[in-house]
Amino acid sequence: MKIGLGTVQFGLDYGVSNKSGKTPVEEVRRIIEAAAQNNVRVIDTAALYGTSEDALGMALPAGHGFDIVTKTIKFSKVTIGVDDAASLESAFARSLSRLKASSVYGLLIHDADDLLKEGGGRLFEKMVELKEAGLVKKIGASVYTAGQIDRLLSGPPIDLVQLPVNVLDQRLIRSGHLAKLRSADVEVHGRSAFLQGLLLMDPDGLAPFFEPIKEHLRRYHGFLEGAGISPVHGAIGFVTGIDEVDTVVCGVETKDQLLGILKARPLSSPAFDAFAVSDESMLNPAKWTI
């Protein structure tokens, strides 16, 4: 199954389209059960996703068999020191404790720039130690840009990256960086398939901030309607149709949302090419002012 379960909504009020807030633990259990029944393999979380790891620790049954990927804390220093590597290790230990796990499938640097700072190699060395100790199977980083990918690929081998890709954000496809990662045998997890729900919303109801792309989104929704494709299936089908993406991490608030996502099938229509956007302020939620 190419769909992975994103869990930021389990620990935070997250997403421009989220009207219900943080997902209750009982609903988390229902989501986990549905994921298991439908052969979802990957669950993605992070130390910085509020109480997400705690919720998973309470909801996951013993011997669950999921591949858990979590992320490190962020580091605010300009230079990474020995103490930061120690902080990474202790924070990871807390993540394992919250998850009630003895090991996880993946550990990612939450912000790839931390790995690329002066002394960032110390963080990588610590992650290698955790891998060699059997506490994690694959190590890597959460990336945002082509430049970060280039710098990571020029350093010590990494196993796994998570990156943004969706109908609007096709930059890493067009630049050839998804192909570069495939050539380097790096596992790729795509995030932001819905762009925090933006791709699912009625363009006419969006905040004024999105005025520059409202007409663009109207054309996109018109294309979907004409093709008989729902917004959910369009967004998911586009990303699952990309060969170089191994897992598409999808955040959900309810079991029914997950079941709806799992009905989507890969789409490879060249018509999607016309809906790419280059304005980073529209593509990066950290730059949104709503």
MARSE-758658 format. One record per residue: residue number from 1; x, y, z of N, C-alpha, C in turn. Coordinates in steps of 0.001 Angstrom, whole numbers, plus 500000, padded with zeros to 6 digits. Layout:
<recs>
 num    nxx    nyy    nzz   caxx   cayy   cazz    cxx    cyy    czz
 NUM      X      Y      Z      X      Y      Z      X      Y      Z
...
</recs>
This chain:
<recs>
 num    nxx    nyy    nzz   caxx   cayy   cazz    cxx    cyy    czz
   1 500849 498800 500000 500000 500000 500000 500879 501243 500000
   2 500642 502126 499035 501469 503319 498887 501047 504456 499822
   3 499867 504349 500418 499395 505383 501344 500003 505142 502721
   4 500560 506204 503308 501034 506177 504684 500164 507089 505524
   5 500117 506842 506812 499258 507601 507711 500033 508726 508384
   6 499639 509962 508116 500211 511110 508807 499446 511379 510087
   7 500144 511817 511125 499508 511885 512444 499603 513239 513131
   8 499957 514285 512397 500078 515586 513059 498746 516004 513691
   9 497619 515612 513054 496305 515967 513610 496010 515222 514903
  10 496773 514161 515193 496567 513429 516440 497099 514213 517642
  11 497980 515193 517358 498601 515905 518471 498455 517406 518446
  12 497970 517954 517308 497852 519403 517162 496580 519758 516395
  13 496092 521000 516595 495048 521544 515726 495753 522014 514461
  14 495679 521219 513409 496545 521438 512248 495744 521422 510957
  15 496104 522320 510032 495530 522309 508694 494572 523451 508449
  16 494701 524077 507273 493866 525220 506942 492396 524823 506820
  17 492123 523537 506522 490740 523082 506363 490213 522348 507597
  18 491039 522241 508645 490655 521484 509841 489696 522318 510696
  19 488461 521841 510826 487455 522555 511622 487175 521875 512959
  20 487698 520650 513151 487332 519873 514336 488431 519801 515388
  21 489635 520296 515069 490711 520292 516054 491403 518944 516155
  22 492095 518760 517275 492887 517547 517498 491997 516308 517562
  23 492468 515219 516954 491692 513983 516893 491673 513283 518248
  24 490495 512939 518779 490422 512225 520069 491080 510848 519971
  25 491584 510349 521098 492298 509075 521109 491418 507925 520634
  26 490142 507925 520968 489268 506832 520522 489154 506810 518999
  27 489112 507992 518388 489073 508041 516929 490416 507626 516347
  28 491511 507973 517037 492838 507519 516611 492858 505997 516562
  29 492298 505345 517554 492259 503875 517576 491481 503335 516380
  30 490362 503973 516051 489574 503522 514901 490358 503715 513597
  31 491076 504822 513512 491888 505077 512322 492982 504023 512190
  32 493650 503727 513298 494725 502728 513293 494180 501358 512880
  33 493028 500994 513401 492423 499706 513070 492104 499637 511578
  34 491544 500717 511030 491222 500746 509600 492484 500686 508753
  35 493529 501367 509204 494800 501337 508476 495347 499917 508425
  36 495315 499229 509553 495826 497856 509600 495021 496935 508692
  37 493722 497106 508678 492848 496246 507875 493037 496472 506375
  38 493578 497649 506018 493729 497993 504606 495196 498033 504159
  39 496042 497343 504913 497445 497152 504525 498247 498447 504425
  40 497869 499456 505189 498709 500650 505311 499939 500247 506115
  41 501110 500578 505614 502351 500107 506249 503014 501179 507109
  42 503065 502424 506600 503849 503484 507240 502968 504392 508085
  43 503429 504707 509282 502825 505742 510114 503899 506787 510390
  44 503598 508035 510070 504547 509135 510217 504151 510030 511384
  45 505129 510327 512239 504883 511199 513379 506132 512040 513634
  46 506168 512747 514767 507329 513583 515088 507275 514000 516540
  47 508452 514241 517093 508533 514724 518475 507837 516067 518636
  48 507774 516847 517557 507209 518195 517617 505737 518252 517219
  49 505098 517104 517034 503672 517080 516688 502806 517026 517944
  50 503076 517889 518885 502258 517930 520088 502238 516598 520808
  51 501036 516054 521004 500881 514776 521721 500682 513598 520763
  52 501115 513769 519511 500909 512709 518510 501560 511393 518919
  53 502824 511442 519350 503504 510199 519737 502812 509540 520926
  54 502343 510346 521876 501622 509795 523027 500339 509099 522575
  55 499601 509748 521656 498353 509167 521160 498608 507840 520465
  56 499682 507778 519668 500030 506527 518997 500403 505453 520013
  57 501162 505842 521026 501556 504880 522048 500363 504263 522744
  58 499301 505057 522917 498086 504551 523551 497228 503732 522586
  59 497277 504077 521283 496355 503473 520324 496910 502244 519620
  60 498216 502160 519467 498796 501042 518708 498763 499760 519526
  61 498235 498684 518961 498240 497412 519699 499627 496789 519719
  62 499869 495918 520647 501153 495218 520712 501349 494394 519442
  63 502585 494379 518945 502887 493619 517743 502167 494122 516512
  64 501972 495439 516422 501158 496029 515359 501736 495858 513958
  65 503043 495847 513794 503641 495620 512484 503771 496829 511586
  66 503363 498010 512054 503529 499220 511248 504999 499645 511214
  67 505379 500331 510138 506689 500974 510060 506528 502415 510549
  68 507020 502684 511748 506883 504020 512342 508077 504884 511930
  69 507774 506070 511426 508804 507060 511127 508569 508261 512017
  70 509577 508657 512769 509462 509860 513581 510609 510814 513245
  71 510578 511983 513873 511547 513016 513516 512176 513590 514779
  72 513336 514198 514584 514073 514769 515702 513454 516095 516141
  73 513955 516617 517228 513670 517994 517596 514402 518913 516615
  74 514107 520210 516654 514833 521184 515839 515926 521824 516686
  75 516953 522343 516014 518098 522931 516701 518253 524383 516248
  76 518186 525299 517195 518160 526727 516864 519546 527342 516730
  77 520585 526615 517065 521936 527163 517033 522467 527279 515606
  78 523396 528205 515409 524057 528361 514121 525033 527212 513883
  79 525689 526783 514966 526655 525686 514892 526184 524540 515778
  80 526258 523328 515256 525830 522142 516008 527000 521621 516832
  81 526761 521465 518139 527808 520989 519034 527549 519583 519539
  82 528470 519095 520350 528348 517760 520932 527084 517657 521787
  83 526747 518740 522473 525562 518738 523323 524276 518577 522508
  84 524293 519098 521264 523115 518944 520412 522936 517487 519988
  85 524035 516812 519698 523959 515385 519361 523405 514597 520545
  86 523816 514975 521752 523296 514312 522951 521802 514607 523117
  87 521385 515840 522782 519969 516206 522868 519145 515395 521883
  88 519695 515169 520686 519003 514350 519693 518763 512947 520257
  89 519805 512377 520865 519679 511019 521392 518659 510946 522514
  90 518685 511906 523429 517753 511864 524560 516320 512124 524095
  91 516140 513026 523104 514800 513282 522579 514256 512050 521857
  92 515140 511340 521151 514722 510113 520471 514314 509048 521487
  93 515045 508980 522582 514686 508027 523635 513296 508340 524188
  94 512998 509628 524331 511663 510023 524800 510599 509639 523769
  95 510934 509788 522484 509987 509391 521435 509677 507900 521525
  96 510698 507081 521692 510478 505641 521826 509595 505333 523030
  97 509843 506046 524116 509057 505825 525321 507594 506186 525091
  98 507355 507348 524453 505978 507770 524191 505273 506805 523236
  99 506025 506296 522271 505465 505371 521288 505329 503949 521835
 100 505897 503733 523025 505940 502390 523616 506593 501398 522643
 101 507702 501845 522060 508401 501050 521045 509849 500842 521443
 102 510408 499698 521066 511824 499441 521313 512690 499939 520166
 103 512061 500154 518991 512766 500672 517823 511731 501213 516844
 104 512208 501941 515834 511314 502453 514793 511937 502197 513419
 105 511114 502336 512409 511584 502128 511030 512476 503276 510577
 106 512034 504516 510836 512782 505664 510330 512928 506781 511336
 107 514059 507477 511256 514290 508686 512035 514813 509756 511085
 108 514098 510866 511024 514448 511958 510125 514834 513206 510914
 109 515861 513902 510460 516111 515246 510961 514909 516092 510575
 110 514270 516732 511529 513016 517435 511250 513226 518593 510277
 111 514324 519270 510397 514663 520368 509492 516029 520063 508886
 112 516055 519750 507588 517302 519343 506939 518410 520371 507108
 113 518057 521634 507272 519091 522667 507446 519935 522423 508693
 114 519359 521776 509713 520147 521460 510914 521301 520523 510560
 115 521045 519596 509662 522072 518646 509245 523140 519326 508399
 116 522775 520431 507751 523677 521112 506826 524438 522265 507481
 117 524168 522536 508752 524890 523583 509476 526314 523136 509787
 118 527158 524096 510164 528491 523744 510656 528342 522820 511868
 119 528999 521702 511810 528895 520723 512891 527718 519776 512740
 120 526926 519958 511666 525754 519105 511483 526091 517641 511339
 121 527315 517361 510949 527744 515976 510857 527639 515237 512177
 122 527709 515992 513276 527568 515356 514591 526179 514734 514756
 123 525174 515414 514218 523819 514864 514288 523723 513591 513459
 124 524328 513614 512274 524287 512436 511414 525019 511272 512069
 125 526174 511555 512663 526934 510490 513329 526126 509863 514454
 126 525388 510698 515184 524559 510160 516266 523450 509277 515705
 127 522859 509694 514587 521821 508877 513975 522384 507540 513476
 128 523597 507571 512947 524253 506332 512523 524450 505409 513726
 129 524851 505986 514852 525006 505180 516077 523682 504512 516465
 130 522588 505272 516394 521275 504721 516736 520885 503607 515770
 131 521249 503780 514504 520968 502756 513499 521790 501499 513772
 132 523065 501681 514052 523934 500533 514321 523534 499807 515594
 133 522892 500529 516512 522426 499912 517755 521094 499175 517568
 134 520543 499232 516359 519290 498539 516085 518054 499284 516533
 135 518195 500575 516867 517055 501355 517345 516246 501963 516203
 136 516856 502043 515036 516180 502588 513863 516748 501896 512625
 137 515880 501651 511631 516323 500953 510424 516843 501909 509358
 138 516160 503053 509185 516546 504001 508145 516640 505417 508709
 139 517656 506160 508254 517864 507524 508725 517905 508481 507542
 140 517525 509735 507799 517511 510715 506721 517017 512052 507223
 141 516266 512761 506361 515848 514122 506714 514538 514480 506037
 142 513844 515411 506650 512687 516040 506036 513196 517256 505271
 143 512953 517294 503959 513514 518357 503129 512398 519208 502535
 144 512808 520401 502079 511869 521348 501490 512288 521769 500087
 145 513584 521795 499812 514065 522388 498571 515013 521462 497812
 146 515174 521782 496529 516119 521055 495687 517541 521227 496200
 147 517865 522431 496676 519208 522679 497190 519549 521800 498373
 148 518604 521587 499259 518843 520703 500397 519106 519279 499918
 149 518342 518828 498947 518545 517481 498420 519937 517342 497809
 150 520362 518322 497024 521690 518269 496412 522786 518161 497465
 151 522661 518946 498524 523694 518930 499565 523683 517619 500336
 152 522504 517077 500584 522425 515797 501287 523016 514668 500448
 153 522717 514692 499156 523225 513623 498286 524727 513710 498072
 154 525314 514867 498351 526766 515008 498203 527516 514589 499464
 155 526775 514240 500530 527391 513846 501790 527292 512357 502027
 156 527404 511935 503287 527294 510506 503619 525934 509960 503185
 157 525859 508681 502835 524610 508106 502316 523457 508206 503312
 158 522303 508613 502802 521077 508621 503599 520131 507570 503033
 159 519178 507146 503859 518263 506079 503467 516886 506582 503065
 160 516476 507729 503629 515068 508110 503556 514937 509629 503571
 161 514062 510169 502741 513709 511587 502820 512197 511723 502766
 162 511723 512784 503394 510328 513182 503239 510332 514555 502594
 163 509434 514763 501608 509461 516009 500853 508055 516400 500410
 164 507857 517690 500105 506538 518138 499653 506330 517898 498171
 165 505166 517379 497815 504810 517216 496404 503295 517118 496303
 166 502719 517883 495409 501282 517861 495180 500973 518499 493831
 167 499719 518560 493482 499319 519081 492175 499874 520477 491928
 168 499862 521327 492953 500389 522682 492796 501910 522708 492879
 169 502470 521887 493750 503911 521908 493997 504591 520745 493277
 170 504981 521004 492036 505637 519983 491214 507118 520313 490991
 171 507671 521170 491829 509034 521660 491620 510071 520546 491610
 172 509975 519611 492531 510998 518570 492634 510843 517503 491559
 173 509677 517457 490927 509508 516588 489762 510209 517227 488569
 174 509881 518495 488346 510394 519194 487166 511909 519407 487219
 175 512446 519555 488414 513885 519775 488542 514687 518489 488413
 176 514002 517370 488429 514678 516080 488331 515164 515524 489652
 177 514800 516174 490767 515336 515728 492063 514686 514447 492579
 178 513449 514190 492190 512872 512892 492558 513623 511774 491838
 179 513975 512016 490591 514749 511020 489840 516134 510835 490441
 180 516757 511920 490904 518078 511829 491541 518016 510960 492797
 181 516964 511146 493584 516816 510357 494810 516611 508885 494482
 182 515835 508603 493458 515628 507215 493041 516948 506596 492593
 183 517736 507360 491847 519033 506851 491368 519985 506566 492524
 184 519843 507339 493617 520703 507151 494784 520148 506102 495744
 185 519043 505441 495351 518420 504395 496161 517933 504934 497505
 186 517410 506171 497484 516848 506785 498684 515332 506604 498665
 187 514783 506093 499747 513334 505942 499863 512703 507328 500000
 188 511616 507570 499260 510977 508886 499242 509561 508797 499795
 189 509292 509621 500810 507948 509770 501346 507449 511166 500970
 190 506359 511222 500238 505772 512504 499850 504784 512985 500886
 191 504844 514270 501192 503880 514868 502120 503154 516016 501407
 192 502163 516584 502091 501415 517752 501596 500632 517448 500324
 193 500155 516214 500179 499364 515870 498994 498129 516759 498866
 194 497548 517144 500010 496380 518021 500008 496756 519487 500232
 195 498037 519756 500468 498525 521092 500819 497698 521672 501970
 196 497701 520937 503081 496942 521267 504295 495443 521377 504043
 197 494954 520719 503010 493522 520763 502707 493149 521813 501680
 198 494105 522652 501269 493816 523723 500313 493241 523179 499010
 199 493766 522029 498551 493326 521470 497281 491916 520878 497347
 200 491383 520753 498554 490054 520169 498719 488972 521231 498910
 201 489381 522460 499119 488441 523514 499490 487878 524231 498267
 202 486673 524801 498442 486056 525620 497403 486891 526888 497228
 203 487431 527131 496048 488288 528307 495851 487596 529618 496222
 204 486294 529684 496037 485582 530933 496328 485475 531204 497824
 205 485733 530187 498643 485656 530381 500088 487001 530584 500751
 206 488063 530685 499963 489407 530819 500524 489671 532223 501037
 207 490616 532324 501955 491015 533617 502512 491600 534513 501421
 208 491526 535834 501595 492053 536772 500590 493519 536524 500242
 209 494297 535941 501163 495713 535669 500900 495898 534850 499628
 210 494943 533975 499351 495072 533063 498209 494509 533642 496907
 211 494191 534919 496909 493625 535543 495712 494471 535305 494455
 212 495820 535344 494555 496622 535151 493334 496408 533804 492638
 213 495931 532779 493375 495766 531465 492738 494313 530984 492740
 214 493364 531859 493115 491968 531419 493154 491464 531003 491779
 215 491752 531796 490754 491292 531444 489414 491970 530164 488936
 216 493236 530010 489292 493986 528794 488967 493299 527583 489594
 217 492904 527704 490858 492249 526599 491550 490847 526350 490985
 218 490168 527410 490538 488867 527209 489903 489015 526361 488645
 219 490051 526635 487859 490284 525845 486646 490608 524397 487002
 220 491381 524214 488074 491726 522857 488503 490471 522083 488906
 221 489618 522700 489709 488393 522020 490132 487466 521780 488941
 222 487485 522687 487984 486701 522475 486777 487203 521279 485985
 223 488516 521130 485913 489110 519973 485247 488688 518683 485941
 224 488753 518653 487268 488376 517451 488007 486906 517107 487771
 225 486064 518118 487842 484632 517874 487648 484362 517317 486256
 226 485030 517887 485261 484841 517418 483895 485318 515994 483695
 227 486319 515590 484466 486871 514235 484348 486192 513244 485289
 228 485252 513738 486100 484563 512863 487041 485445 512395 488185
 229 486379 513255 488606 487327 512923 489672 487041 513819 490873
 230 486930 513240 492061 486720 514052 493261 488017 514753 493643
 231 487930 515874 494382 489150 516563 494820 490091 515667 495619
 232 489539 514799 496476 490391 513886 497251 491116 512931 496316
 233 490401 512334 495399 491014 511356 494497 491975 512030 493524
 234 491695 513263 493139 492619 513982 492271 493941 514247 492961
 235 493868 514737 494193 495090 515074 494938 495922 513829 495236
 236 495260 512778 495724 495980 511557 496082 496439 510812 494840
 237 495575 510728 493846 495921 509996 492632 497116 510594 491920
 238 497234 511923 491937 498371 512561 491297 499681 512115 491941
 239 499748 512138 493278 501010 511828 493963 501294 510330 493941
 240 500270 509497 494120 500521 508048 494063 500905 507605 492656
 241 500576 508425 491655 500950 508110 490292 502391 508436 489946
 242 503132 509036 490885 504543 509375 490649 505399 508174 491033
 243 506072 507585 490085 506831 506355 490328 507887 506517 491419
 244 508526 507684 491481 509642 507873 492414 509200 508072 493860
 245 507912 508226 494091 507392 508380 495457 506987 507004 495977
 246 507641 506569 497049 507376 505241 497606 506159 505223 498512
 247 505975 506285 499295 504853 506372 500227 504305 507791 500208
 248 502986 507910 500196 502328 509217 500264 501738 509362 501658
 249 502311 510251 502459 501869 510440 503838 500653 511361 503855
 250 499524 510836 504332 498266 511580 504328 497750 511736 505755
 251 497602 512960 506185 497031 513214 507498 495514 513135 507451
 252 494923 512514 508453 493463 512410 508530 493005 512755 509936
 253 491747 513151 510026 491132 513467 511319 490144 512391 511742
 254 489660 511587 510771 488659 510570 511069 488931 509288 510284
 255 488352 508205 510748 488435 506916 510050 487835 507032 508654
 256 486695 507731 508532 486038 507848 507231 486911 508587 506228
 257 487649 509588 506685 488572 510285 505785 489627 509319 505247
 258 490172 508489 506119 491173 507523 505681 490586 506554 504663
 259 489398 506030 504941 488778 505083 504018 488514 505730 502666
 260 488161 507020 502668 487957 507728 501408 489242 507867 500623
 261 490327 508158 501311 491638 508283 500667 492076 506964 500058
 262 491806 505877 500769 492258 504567 500318 491535 504089 499054
 263 490443 504743 498699 489731 504390 497475 490388 505000 496236
 264 491275 505983 496435 491893 506673 495306 492833 505749 494551
 265 492902 505944 493244 493791 505160 492398 494793 506089 491724
 266 495992 505585 491423 497006 506442 490788 496510 507052 489482
 267 496862 508323 489261 496490 509039 488047 497769 509549 487383
 268 497824 509470 486080 499040 509908 485395 498747 510826 484207
 269 497601 511512 484243 497220 512379 483129 498182 513554 483002
 270 498689 513821 481793 499559 514990 481594 498831 516301 481830
 271 497501 516250 481911 496732 517467 482174 497086 518094 483516
 272 497571 517291 484450 497952 517824 485757 499134 518795 485652
 273 499943 518650 484617 501114 519521 484465 500726 520994 484450
 274 499549 521303 483935 499123 522691 483771 498790 523369 485096
 275 498698 522593 486174 498255 523174 487440 499399 523414 488428
 276 500634 523268 487965 501790 523572 488815 501877 525077 489047
 277 502330 525444 490243 502500 526844 490637 503954 527043 491061
 278 504533 528192 490745 505931 528442 491099 506100 529385 492281
 279 505038 530062 492689 505113 531045 493777 505230 530317 495117
 280 506412 530366 495727 506642 529622 496975 505726 530093 498096
 281 505323 531366 498088 504450 531855 499151 503102 531149 499140
 282 502722 530608 497990 501477 529842 497896 501690 528371 498223
 283 502916 527893 498071 503217 526471 498203 503696 526069 499589
 284 504221 527017 500351 504794 526724 501663 503893 527282 502762
 285 503168 526407 503480 502272 526883 504528 502940 527757 505584
 286 504252 527608 505764 504956 528448 506739 504952 529917 506322
 287 504698 530173 505049 504670 531535 504541 503267 532101 504408
 288 502272 531300 504747 500889 531762 504621 500555 532756 505728
 289 499812 533778 505381 499267 534720 506376 497761 534755 506195
 290 497081 534001 507028 495635 533846 506884 494936 534415 508122
</recs>
